Amino acid sequence: MPGVARRTVTVIRGAAATTALWLVVGGAPPATAAGVPDVVRPDDRRLAYEGHWGRTAEAATTVNSGSRLRFRFTGSEVHALFDVSSITVPAQIHVSVDGGPKRVHAVDRGDLEITAEGRGPHTVELSVKDVFSRADRWTPPLETGVVLTGLRGHIVGQQAVHQRQFAFYGDSITQGVMALCDQNTSDCADGTTAYPTLVADALHASLTQVGFGRQGVLRTGNGGVPAASDAYGWNHAGSRAPSDRRADVIVVNQGTNDAASAPAEFRTAYRAYLDTLRTAAPRARVLALRPFDGTHAADIAAVVGELADPRVEFVDTTGWLSVTDGDFNGTVHPSAQGHRKVADRLTALISKEPHPHDHLP
């Protein structure tokens, strides 16, 4: 291609690494979808995803609060295109341009216009605020979720960023349910104010944030979501998730919703879940949190002790949060203040890793 310099770089997307062809010269025409000029397909390599997104040429789909997309464009506007044909409960997203304020949008239309001042290039971060946990978000056609079908505008390349990779797996707490107020609604939920996002941003890490309301290691989640072991490795039904093989840190916050399970049954299931994570991520540091309400705390500590794996740690969260100090909305879900306290603790703990391990070749 005349006038175009090329070089191969590694782009980290969520927990997966792929090789991308970087177009160095400006003004290269964006890819097209269905023959429509200036429409960039959702699998275009200039789009940087974090979290669990099922990606094809037709759509990039996520059902997880906290998932992110970054891209750059020139001009004064760009349009994010969505498929909302099956959506009955629209997800909410934050959109920030050039590091500016996050603006909340409901994904309830097929075309969202994003504007900026000047010709750019501009940087956009689209982060998923909430995917309502009580609507079907597992088996397509989805009733809720973000289904991006492309971008219309002049999309340009962005520098590849090599970051540590963190993955957080849990229930509605990890999802950020009721972080903003005490109702179980999308307005009150915000995955971007939950501790996974705060920790990843504090340590400049790539983020995978997977939280499903009501889910446990034995209990199925709301919205048709399977129990944790069965859901692991999937974006949603029929869509494989990126591998955690190169994850540096995995944080597990499960057990709160398994209160009805007997200790022996829970221990067996929890150990199987940790074994699944270790198989998927052979060198990750795995932090097994004591649920904030203490459910199955002794069982989790016992399982971690039995594993005798120096890179699997029980994290005793006793005293981290207080109902009387405003750290919860209700008695189970941390408030934004509570999430900040948890994030500060985890950030300090993860920062104590003296020598981050080398990735597998």
N, C-alpha and C positions, 0 to 999 in steps of 0.2 A: 504493500500500500504506500504510494509515494508520500513523502513528507511525514510519515508516522514512525516514531521510534517505539520499539517494543522491548519489554523486559519481563521476565517471569518472577513473580513474588508469591509469597505465601500469605493468604488472607485468613485470619481466624474468624470463624462465624460461630458464635455460641461455643459448643464443645467440639466442633469439627474443624479440621484444617483442610483447605482445598487449595490447589494451585490455580492462580488466576493470571490472565494475560493483561498487563497494565498498558493502557494507551497513554503515552506521555504527552503527546501533542494536544493542545486545546482545540476545541471546535470539531472534534470527531462526532459524526452523526450518531445519535442514540439508536439502540436496537428498536425494531418495530414489532408489534404484535398484530396479527390478523390484518396486516397491510395498512394499518393506520399510522400515518407519519407521527413521529415524536412520541410514540407510546413505548415505554420501556417495559419489557416483560419482568415479572417478579423474580425470575431466576437470573437476571442480569448480574454480572459479576461486579458491577459498580455499586450494588446495594449491599450493605453490611448488616447482617442480622445477628441478634443475640437471643439466645433462648431456644425454645422448641417451636420451630416453624416447619411445617410440611411444605416443601417447595417443589413446584413444577413450573413448566413454561406458562401454565394457565393461571396459577394462583399460589400465593404464599399464605398459609393458614396457621394461626395460633389460637389456642384456647386458654392460654396462661397469662394472668396478670403479671406484669413485670417484663414481658418480652419486649424487645426493642428493634428498631430499624433506623439506620443512619444512611443518609445520602446527600449528595451535593448537586446543586443546579445553578445555572446562570439565567439571568433575566429577572423579571419582577414577580413571577408566579409559577407554580407547579401544581398539578392536580393529582391527588392520590385517588385511585380508582378501586372500588370495592364491589364484591358480590354480596348483596344483602337479600337475595331472593328467598332464602329460607329462614332468615333471622326474624325472630319474634321478640327477643329481648336484646336490644343493641348493646354491644360492648362500648366502653368509654376509653378514649385514648387522650394522652397529652401530646401536643405538638409544640416544639420549641424551634425557633429559627435563629441561627447564629448565636446560640447560647442565651437567648432572651427568655422571657417568661414562658412558662408552660401554660398553654391554653387547652382547656378541656373540650373535647368534641365527642358527641355520640356518633357511633358508626351506623347511622340509620339511612344513609343515602349512598348512591353509587359513585358520587364525585365530590370530593372535598378539596376546595381551593385553598392553597397555602400561599400567602403573599410575603414579599420582602421588599425592602427599600434598596434602590440601586440595582446595578447589573450583576453584582456578585463577583465570584461565585459565593453562594450561600450554602450553609450546612443546616440540614434539618435532622432533628431527632424525633422520631415517633415512638412513644412508649405506651404500653398498654396499662391503663389505670385499673380497669376491672372488667372481667368476664364473669357475668353473674353465675354463681355456683349452682343455682337451683333450676336452671334451664338446661336442656340437653346440649352438652358441649363435647360429647364423646363420639357418638355415632352419626355420621352424615346421613341426610342433610342436617347440618347443625342449626340449632335454634339460637345459639349465641356464639360469639367468637369474632375474630378479625380475619376476613378473607380478602387479601389484597390481590387485585388482578393486574395491577400495573401502575406506572406513573406516566403522566403526560406532561412533557416539558423537556427542557434541555439539560439532561442529566450528564454530569461529568464525573471523572474518576476521583478517587480519594486515596490518600496514602494508606498503605497497609500498616496496621498497628499490631505488634506482637505483645500480647498481654497474658498474664497469669489467668487461668481459667477456674472459676468457682461455680459450683452447682449446689443449689439448695432444694431439698425435697421435703415436702410436708403437707399440711392440711390447710384449713382456712386461715390460720395464723400466718403461715408462710405466704398465702395469697394476699394478705392485707385486708381481709374482711373486717369491717367495723373499725378501721384505723382512724377514721375521721369523725365518726359519731356512732351512737349506740343502736342503729338500725341495720338489719341485714339487707341492705340495698346497694346498688352500684354507686349511688351518690355518697354513701358513707364509707365505701371501700376504696382503697388506693394501694395497689401493689408497689407503686414507686416510692411510697413513704414507709414501706415495710423493711425490716432489717436486712433481707438479702440484697436489695438494691443499694441500701446505705453502705453496707460492708464492701460490696464490689466497687462502688464508686470511690470509697475512701482509700482503697488499696489499688485502684486503677486496674481492676480485673475485668475480664469478660464475664458476663453473667448468664447463668441458666437458673431461672426461678420457676419452680413447678410446685404449686400449691392447689389442692383440691378440697373444697369444703366437705366436711363430714368424713373424709377418708381416714383410714388407719391402715395398719399392716394386715389387719384381718377384716376390717369393715370397708364396705364399698362407699364411694363418695357420692355426693349429689350430682345430678346431671348425667346419670348413667356411667359414671367413672368407676372402673374396677378398683379393688383394693391395691395398696401400694406396690406389692410384688408383681401383680398382673399388669398394672399400668406402666411400670418402669420399662423404658426403652421404646415408648410409643408417644407420638405427638397427640394422637387421638386414634380411634379405631381405624385400622387399615393404613396408617401412616407411621412409618418407622422414624424414631427420633435420632438425632445425631449421637454418635458414640461419645461416652465419657472417658474414653481411653487416655486422653491427654489431660484430664482434669487434674489440677493441683490440689484443690480442696473440695470436699463434698461435706455439706452440713445436712444432717438429718434431724427433723423435728416431727417425730411420729409417736403415737401412743395415747394422745389426749382422747381420741375418739374410740379407743379400744378399752374403755373403762369396764365394759361388761364382760370382757374376756378373762378367763382364769389365768393366773400367772404362768402355769406351765405351757398352756396353749400359746399365750402371748410370746413367751421366751422362744419357743420353737419358730414361730413366724418371724419374730424380729431378727433372730440369728440368720434365718434364710434370706431375709432382706439384705442384711449387711453382707452376707456371702455373695449375693447377686451384685451388689455395688463393688465389692472388691474384685470380683471376676471382670467386671466391666472396666474398672479403673485400677489396674494393678499397683500403681505407685501413688495414688492419691492419699492425702491426709484426710481421714474420715472423722468428723466430729459428730458424735451421737449425743444430742442434747437431752437433758432431763426436761420433759414437758414442763411448761411454766406452772401448771397447777399440780405437778408432782405425780400425775397418773403413771403407774408402772415404773417409777423411778428406780426402785430397787431391782426390778427385772432387767431394765436396760443396763444398769451398772454391772449386774451379774453376767449378762451376755457378753459385754465388752471385756470383762475380766477373763471369761472362759476362752475368748478368741486368742488372747495373748499375742495380739498383733500390735507392734509398737506404733503403727501408724493409724490405729483406730483408737480414739480417745472418748471416754465418757466425760461430758461437760456438765458439771453440777451447777444448775442455774438457780439454786436455792437463794432467795434474797435478792435476786436481780430486779424483781418487779414487786410493786405493792399496790393493792387495790385502793388503800386509803390515800395514797399519794397521787392518784389520778393516772396511774400507768395502764389502766384497763378501761375499755368501754364495755360495761357488763362485768362479768367475772372471769371470762376466758380469753377474750380477744384484746391484745394490747392496743392502746391508743397510739397515736403518732409519737407522743412523748415516750411511751413504753417501748415502742420499736426503736427509738433513738437510743435508749438505755441499753437494750440488747445489742444493737449494732456497735456501740462503743465497747462493750465487753468482748464481743467476738472479734472486732478489729484488733484490739490489743492482744487477744489470744493468738490469732492467726499471724500477727506480726512477729511473734516470738519464734517463728520458724527460722532458724539461723541460716540454713543453706537450702533454698528451694531445690527440689530434686530435678534432675535432668529428665526431659521427656524421653519416652521410648522412641527409638529411631523409626 
